[in-house]
Amino acid sequence: MALHEYCVPDAILCDLEPADKEDAIRQMVDALVKAKALTKKKGDAVAAEVIGRERQATTGIGNGVGIPHARTEHVDKIILTFGRVPGGLDYAAVDGERVRVLALLLSPKKATDDHLAAMKAMVGIVRDGYQCKRLVGCPSAESFVDLLRELDGVKQ
């Protein structure tokens, strides 16, 4: 599972200032549209799906990280992007802490195993205290991609 291969660097937002978590999701999906990873029509549908999923149960998994995600018919491959919220965001995280990094993960409906593997890889980063601090501390799009490449074992 090579997370860096799914990442859309041009859609990484490093200074998100959302009104709430739904606004954060919309801004991140809009960044994917702007980066041409999604069409506007598909972006609108994806945002609605991710927000709907988030309303069922929070994806704020703790340690300052949220992983909003969806399996959707609107993507043909796994897509990953990040949003950094410097001031933190009330995300109803399981540990009650404010979320500082969001990892938006979109997968094709039929890619259940790959979606679960990508989720497992992201959760593994968050559960590793050192790597989680590195993730939350990424100041730029390049630093997010570099971290993923390093964790995937890709030489820089």
N, C-alpha and C positions, 0 to 999 in steps of 0.2 A: 504494500500500500504506500504509494508515493504521493503524499499530500501536495507537494510542490507542483506536481503535474496538473492538479485540478485548480490551482490558484490563478485568479485573474488579477494580476498586479495593478492594472489600470483602474480597477474598481475598488481598490483598498482606500478607505477613508480614514485619515489619521487624526482628524479634528472634528469628530461628530459632536454636535450639540443638539441632540434631539429633545423634543418636548416630552416624549414618553417612549416606551419600547416599540409601539406600533410605528411611530414616526421614524425611529431608528431603522426598523426593518424596511420601511418604504424608501428611506434615503439610500440604504445599501442596495436595494433592488434597482433603484434609479441609477446608481453608479454602474451596475452591471449593464443596464440599457445603454448608458452613455459610452461604456467600453465596448459596446456591440456584442456582448456575450448573450444578450436577450433582445428581442424586439420589444417595442413599447407595449404591444398587445399582450405578449407573453409575460412581460414584466408585471403588468397589472394583475394578471391571473396568478402569477407566482406570489406576489405580495399578499394577495387575498388568502392563498393557501397557507403561507407561512404564518400569517397573523391568526388565521383560524386554528392552526396547530398550536400556536402559542396560547390561545385562549383556553384550550383544553387542559394544558399543564405547562408550567414554566419550563423554559430550557436554560434558565440561569442555574448552572450546575455547581456554582460556588467558586471560591478563590478569585473572584473578580471577573469571571468569564461566563458568557452565555453562548449557546450554540443553537440559534434558531435554525430550523431545518425543515425540509419537506421532500418527499418523494412525489414527483410530479410528471405529468405527461408533456409538460412544456419545455423540458430540456432533453437533449439527446446524449449528454454526457454529464459527469459529475462536475459541478462548479462550486468553488470555494472562494470566498472573499472575507475580508476583515474590516471591522469598524472599531476605531479606538475612540473612547469617550473619556477625555482627560479628566473631567470633573466627576466622572462616575454617573451611573444611571440607576434609578430605582427600578429593578427588573423582577422583583419578587423572587430573587434567587433563593435556593434551598437553605443557604447559610445566612440569609438576611443581609448580606453585604451588597454594596453597590457594584454594578458590573462596569468594568473599565474596558473590556475587549469583547466584541461580538464576532463570532465566526459563523458566517452564513453559509450553510451547506445545502445544495440542491442536487438531487439525484433523479435519474429517470425512474419512472414507476417500476419498471421491470428489473432494476438493478438493486434488488434488496440486499444481496450479500455484499456488494461493493459499498452500498450506503452504510450498512452496519459496520463494515471494516473501517470506513472513513470516520464514522462516529467514534468507534473504539480508539482509533489513533488520536483523534482530538481529545477525547476524555483522558487518554493516557498522558498527554502533554499536561493537561490541567491538574491531574492527580500527582504529578511529579513536581514537588514544590519548587525545585530549582528551575525546571523548564517553564513552569507556569509563570514564575517571576520574570523570566526572559521574555515570554510571550506578552505579558501585560506591559512590559517595559519597552516594547518595540516602538521607536519614535517615527518610523517611516515605512512606506510601502516596501521599499527595498529590504529593510530589516526583517519584516515579516517573511518575505520570500527567502531571504538568506537563512533565517532560522529553520524554516521548513526544509530547505535543501540540506542543511546540516543534519537535522534530525532524520531525514530520509537517507543519509549516508552519501550524499552527492558532494564530490569535491568542488570547491569554489574556484 
